[in-house]
């Protein structure tokens, strides 16, 4: 599965062949080893994205444990855990963000579901970290902003070998923490404005 996303992230879905994936996985290219388990490149790709979604769920339990162990430090620990996840899942993130729109059928649906998993996880986290509020907070919309910024930073850094505007990861995380800590504190203190 890792080889599938690694190869697609490097050369693109259209150009990647099953033989390329087999070669990367250490199998005999063109010998049909993967076809014993999958009927097509699309089926193989869908399975690889499903595996990535399972990794997101594992990561969710790690974050839940962080929040349970010390809720006051959770907002600062989350970016560190996210950085570890991004490092571990670099191939999947590159393939999905750079090629996901080109994936066919079921694989593309799996990519959308993977994004929704991530957004939903951030929305749930915001609810937990914020606690009771005096106004209505659109946690789903906020989660999209929160998660999309991180994904963009990580994707550009991985894709081009340099972070956006040369902003180091430490600077990015410090700013991300300031922004979202301020927002969460504000949500706890006062009702949200009606827009």
PyMOL commands that set and color helices and strands:
alter all, ss='L'
color gray80, all
select helices_A, chain A and resi 2-11+18-24+34-36+41-69+71-88+90-102+105-130+139-160+164-166+169-189
alter helices_A, ss='H'
color red, helices_A
deselect
rebuild
show_as cartoon
